[in-house]
Amino acid sequence: MRTIRSYVGVNISDHLTSLRRRIGFAGPELLGAILLAAVAVTAAIAQTNGAATLVGTVTDSSGSVVAAAKVSIVNLATSFRSETLTSSEGDYFIPYLIPGTYQITL
């Protein structure tokens, strides 16, 4: 078997073995970092699609929160409709709305 030496006189096969050992220990951490980066990029791309989220709280005239109130929203240009119920704290959340003019009813 022929030994290949680099221009600085280091045995390349020894260098590769050493590199494999280092990658072997760093492999799971490196894979985890790559997966985390892929998830972060995917999440960032998903947020740049022009969609918006409507968030609010329904209260009555005395300022008390209204639980289980039906909140409806309609896009006036497309007639897209979305409905939700308020939480026990009176909060509502309607995601994935495209830019436009909406009519909100309670």
Secondary structure, 3 states (H helix, E strand, C coil): CCCCECCCCCEHHHHHHHHHHHHHHHHHHHHHHHHHHHHHHHHHHHCCCCCEEEEEECECCCCCECCCCEEEEEECCCCCEEEEECCCCCEEEEEEECCCCEEEEC
